[in-house]
Amino acid sequence: MSVAENKVTLGFEAEVKQLLHLMIHSLYSNKEIFLRELISNASDAADKLRFNALSNESLYEGDSQLKIRVDFDKENRTITIEDNGIGMNRDEVRENIGTIARSGTRHFFESLTGDETKDSQLIGQFGVGFYSSFIVADRVTLETREAGGDPEEGVRWESKGEGEFTLETIQKLDRGTKITLHLREGEDEFLENWKLRTIIRKFSDHISIPIEMKKENYGEDKDEKPVEYETVNSASALWTKSKDEISEEQYTEFFKHVSHDLKEPLARVHSRVEGNNEYTLLLYIPSHAPFDLWDRDPKHGVKLYVRKVFITDDADKLMPRYLRFIRGVIDSDSLPLNISRELLQENKLLEKIRSGAVKKLLGLFEDLANNEPEKFKSFWKEFGQVLKEGIIDDYKNKDRIAKLLRFSSTETDTQEVGLDDYIGRMKEGQDKIYYITADSLSAAKNSPHLEIFRKKGVEVLLLGDRIDSWLTDHLSDYEGKHLQSIARGDLDLGKLEEEKEKEEINSVGKDFEEVIGKIKQALDGKVSDVRISHRLTESPACLVSEAYGMSRTMERILKEAGQNFPSSKPVFEINPNHPLIGKLKNEADETRFADLTLILFDQAVLSEGGQIDDPAAFVHKLNSLLQQFMA
Ligand code: ADP
């Protein structure tokens, strides 16, 4: 095939164009990051080759000294970044560079607002990778050949970043990838040896393979001497150093490398575990939730190394799902190097590493909760909802996770009440932790079930997140105290209620026996029981679920999700002190009695955020009663 024949011009995906445009404009003040992103990719390519070569030595093609080279050419105004890593074949180039396949990208585009200032903030959370080259370059050439591939089957990709790229087959003798940036007008500051070295040391010192540049004074007498390169970075895996050898900046830059996140991390834990299962972990909490936090299969954020050799970032056994937002590395000394990714899933040692890592992370969260309340607050805001899944998924650590939970309550709208705080504020005679679940915080807050608790000044946790119904199903006790839904079962306030009050309710109960019987008839089929309420002070009636079985919130969530099952029937509770109930008691007209009862029932459904069966009939009945009232 002639060169002209094999060259094709292809269009970027529409989203790439949008991304390029946004990136060039919003990252302009931070343009030196292009070098970090390209070096980061080169280092990943070296990691991948090293892993594949474990089972196929020949991929090294006789050269196992992995390295990255950064060069510049003042005359032609170019910078090149070259690696001898895994490389790419033609299909891979087309797929990787020109489309955006990374998970989370869709969410990224969904969250764009069109407002450049806001969107610039977002791109800072995203990690821009290869495309960051176009911040400083108006033409980028990438030449690559896969390790173990045919030298005649190299690929050249080239683009001006304006919507199109070309692909052609070239001869490339060395495996790996070489990227040439043709600098934009005015970017000549990067054509200096010291400038590039400074950027590399600042952003990429932690890269574990050597990053080489020509010797400093090379150039003046280049005709006389052969070209000599020297290593610019410290070229050792950052996590293997001891803590006091690592600066804050190095920790931060390493986070940005492993997470593809341009923002600073919130907190980290770096620790070495000794014994017969030795490993080192360096794990970070990001400062914001990643875009794919709610994906069913998000990309895993923790990379597994075995004795500094990258193995995989796809071991879902490495972190439980509820810690899927954690980023970093775990490096094991004890796992066999030639372990296959499949076998890894079954490995007992890995299980132990995982449970050790989870403990370290819980320790980190506890440390924030106890010593850095502001950081803990933002941790909870970003990841609290996900951490709650741990109560359901991680039985062994349930108590520790429960201690970290934060809720809204009748004392505060923000999720900041821990179960320990709650217990510390319990009233004398109170022996339960009271909560209510609803579809939202405001629905919980306005629930009639709260009336008696407000009157008695007893705090109630307000649970309005979707996951809360599951959470409370799995957390029935904390520190010996029962968690009690205030919308479930016969309310027993225990010592919070005085004997006198109990007697009062029992005695009015007798007065209401007859009307209760009539209400049961009027609501035939809709309720499992009708009784006098202890909970209400202002509302005429409310619905309560049976002591056991599903909560009404949970039923609604499952039905919304399309699950079909017979509804459980609620208990209808009436407030004997409410004038409308008094009126009902004395109502002789049967139709009016039935209408008023149905209205009270539907109102109770509405007040817990539910949907009534027949809204038109409800409105009709209500209007006819209003008309009688006006007459
Ligand atoms: P990311 O690195 O976040 O996946 P990039 O846009 O930077 O996103 O790169 C896209 C993909 O292109 C990478 O995932 C990798 O598969 C491939 N790639 C980029 N640079 C190189 C390189 N130097 N060597 C081999 N593959 C590369």
Residues whose N, C-alpha, C, O or C-beta is under 5 A from the ligand:
A	BS01	ADP	N41 A42 A45 G87 M88 N96 V128 G129 F130 Y131 T177 H260
